[in-house]
Amino acid sequence: MKLSTLMYHDVIRGPTDASGRSTPGAHRYKLDWPTFLEHLDRFADHATGAPVLAEDVIRGTVPDAAWALTFDDGGASGVEIADELYRRRWRAHFLVTTGRIGTTGFLDPEGIRTIASQGHMIGTHSVSHPNLRLLPWAAMVDEWRASAAVLSDLLDGPVTTGSVPGGWYSGQVGRAAAAAGLRLLFTSEPVRTITQVDGCLIAGRHALRRNESTARAAALAGGSPVAWGRGRAAWRARAVTKELAGTTYESIRTAWLGRR
């Protein structure tokens, strides 16, 4: 099964810290509204049908040309994003860092319920947005289980979809998600083929940055092998740097971005 999943974070009006995380790295993934609307308009022309949801993927009922939209972190802009998608009769996934619910720049419980009421999928993005690969097994499972439980209580229903914070995926992270009851986990690896770990489906995504061209975003939504291949090559290069830098990667990256 293949799926072209695009990963967004925040879509902002005004200051970049108005919604979501405020680190230099996070700012790279915050689109302005005109650019985001251009993306959506182009998707309507180039992608096949409407974006699918996790429930379709879990049932295995998606065609090879299927595509999906995800929004990580749970920034306050999620309500307006959800409204725009609902207006187009599209649905998306909003993956929430539950430890940030109700804090400045993030969704509150009412906002999460509003998004869910429009038919969008609410999922977990962990409790505290850690590098999950550095956690012991029990803590890793608890990040998934506790965050899903918070959202389940808010929505009065099961939460079985999640996304990996910071792109720090490993097989152990996937197994922990499965142990916590998740059925579908989105990573940051730009691949379309869906795999499985202990009964949990693992779906890659392509992260869209604020300077992403509309044409490239549309090619990704349309499943272009060239666009996805280039994204995969760039991701592999960054992955090597991550492995070499180890635990110092985030501090080095933050310092470098802060100087730009």
Residue pairs with C-beta under 8 A, 6 or more apart in sequence:
1 57
1 60
1 62
1 64
1 193
1 194
2 64
2 66
2 192
2 193
2 194
2 223
3 52
3 57
3 62
3 66
3 67
3 68
3 192
3 194
3 203
4 47
4 65
4 66
4 67
4 68
4 192
4 206
4 220
4 221
4 222
4 223
4 228
5 67
5 68
5 69
5 70
5 186
5 192
5 203
5 204
5 205
5 206
6 67
6 68
6 69
6 70
6 205
6 206
6 208
6 217
6 220
6 221
7 70
7 71
7 72
7 163
7 186
7 188
7 205
7 206
7 207
7 208
8 29
8 31
8 36
8 69
8 70
8 71
8 72
8 81
8 208
9 20
9 21
9 26
9 29
9 30
9 71
9 72
9 73
9 75
10 19
10 20
10 26
10 29
10 30
10 31
10 71
10 73
10 75
10 77
11 19
11 30
11 31
11 32
11 33
11 36
11 77
11 80
11 81
12 18
12 19
12 30
12 31
12 32
12 33
12 77
13 32
13 33
16 22
16 27
16 30
17 105
18 76
18 77
18 105
19 30
19 75
19 76
19 77
19 78
19 105
19 106
20 26
20 30
20 73
20 74
20 75
20 76
20 77
20 105
20 106
21 73
21 75
21 105
21 129
22 105
23 254
24 254
24 257
24 258
24 260
25 250
25 253
25 254
25 257
26 73
27 210
27 257
28 209
28 210
28 257
29 207
29 208
29 209
29 210
30 210
31 39
31 208
31 210
31 212
32 210
35 210
35 212
35 214
36 81
37 84
38 214
39 208
39 212
39 214
39 217
39 218
40 84
40 85
40 88
40 90
42 214
42 215
42 217
42 218
42 221
43 67
43 217
43 218
43 221
44 88
45 218
46 218
46 219
46 221
46 222
47 65
47 67
47 218
47 221
47 222
48 63
48 65
48 66
48 67
48 222
49 65
49 66
50 89
50 90
50 91
51 67
51 68
51 69
51 90
51 91
51 92
52 62
52 66
52 67
52 68
53 68
53 91
53 92
53 93
53 121
54 93
54 121
54 123
54 160
54 161
54 183
54 184
55 121
56 62
56 66
57 68
57 184
57 194
57 201
57 203
58 160
58 183
58 184
58 201
64 223
65 222
65 223
67 221
67 222
67 223
68 92
68 93
68 203
69 85
69 90
69 92
69 93
70 92
70 93
70 94
70 95
70 163
70 186
70 205
71 78
71 81
71 92
71 93
71 94
71 95
72 95
72 125
72 163
72 165
73 95
73 96
73 97
73 100
73 106
73 125
73 129
74 94
74 95
74 96
74 97
74 98
74 100
74 101
74 106
74 107
74 112
74 125
75 105
75 106
75 107
76 105
76 106
76 107
76 111
78 94
78 107
78 111
78 115
79 107
79 111
79 114
79 115
81 92
81 94
82 92
82 94
82 114
82 115
82 118
82 120
83 118
85 91
85 92
85 118
85 120
86 118
86 119
86 120
91 118
91 119
91 120
91 121
92 120
92 121
93 120
93 121
93 122
93 123
93 161
93 163
93 186
94 107
94 112
94 115
94 120
94 121
94 122
94 123
95 122
95 123
95 124
95 125
95 161
95 162
95 163
95 186
96 107
96 112
96 122
96 123
96 124
96 125
96 147
96 151
97 106
97 125
97 126
97 127
97 128
97 129
97 147
97 165
98 124
98 125
98 126
98 127
98 146
98 147
98 150
98 151
99 127
99 128
99 129
99 147
100 106
100 129
101 107
101 108
101 109
101 112
101 150
102 108
102 109
107 115
109 154
112 122
112 151
112 154
112 155
113 154
113 155
115 122
116 122
116 155
121 161
122 151
122 155
122 159
123 151
123 159
123 160
123 161
123 162
123 163
124 144
124 147
124 148
124 151
124 159
124 161
124 162
124 163
124 182
125 147
125 162
125 163
125 165
126 132
126 143
126 144
126 147
126 162
126 165
127 142
127 143
127 146
127 147
127 150
128 143
129 165
129 166
130 143
130 165
130 166
131 165
131 166
131 168
131 247
131 250
132 140
132 143
132 164
132 165
132 168
132 169
132 170
132 173
132 176
133 168
133 169
133 170
133 172
133 173
134 168
134 247
135 143
137 172
137 176
140 172
140 173
140 176
141 176
141 179
141 180
142 180
143 176
144 162
144 176
144 177
144 179
144 180
144 181
144 182
145 180
145 181
147 162
148 159
148 160
148 162
148 180
148 181
148 182
151 159
152 158
152 159
158 181
160 181
160 182
160 183
160 184
161 182
161 183
161 184
161 185
161 186
162 177
162 182
162 184
162 185
162 186
163 185
163 186
163 187
163 205
164 173
164 185
164 186
164 187
164 188
166 188
166 250
167 187
167 188
167 189
167 207
169 187
169 188
169 189
169 202
171 197
174 185
174 197
174 198
174 200
174 202
175 197
175 198
175 200
177 185
177 197
177 200
178 197
178 198
178 199
178 200
179 198
182 200
183 199
183 200
183 201
184 200
184 201
184 203
185 200
185 201
185 202
185 203
186 203
186 204
186 205
187 202
187 203
187 204
187 205
188 204
188 205
188 207
188 235
189 204
189 205
189 232
189 235
190 204
190 205
190 206
190 207
190 228
190 231
190 232
190 234
190 235
191 204
191 228
191 232
192 204
192 223
192 228
193 204
194 201
194 202
194 203
195 201
195 202
196 202
206 220
206 228
206 231
208 217
208 220
216 227
219 226
219 227
220 227
220 228
220 231
241 249
242 249
245 252
